[in-house]
Amino acid sequence: MGSDIAAEEIAKAAKVAFEESQLLPATVRIDALAKIKQQLQANKAEILAANKQDMEVQHRFSRLKIHDDPHTFSLLPYQGSTSRGRCR
């Protein structure tokens, strides 16, 4: 849930930044976008590595199911096996 809130806040901030950027001359916006592109290209390997790590973590947690009881969880079936547990 926390990541949903963070994503929503980032989206709102991006919208505000975009709207404010429209007040700048086109040449300034074009220059800024060129610099962003340059930085993304310069850091491509690090960005892709971090993305891969995020995807691996997400994959591990995608099997975790939280129940109404905050102390109970289960792992969804993976290759025919099931695990249930109780957090204490």
Sequence and secondary structure as in RCSB ss.txt:
>XXXX:A:sequence
MGSDIAAEEIAKAAKVAFEESQLLPATVRIDALAKIKQQLQANKAEILAANKQDMEVQHRFSRLKIHDDPHTFSL
LPYQGSTSRGRCR
>XXXX:A:secstr
 HHHHHHHHHHHHHHHHHHHHTTS HHHHHHHHHHHHHHHHHTHHHHHHHHHHHHHHHHHHTTEEE SSTTEEEE
EEETTEEEEEE  
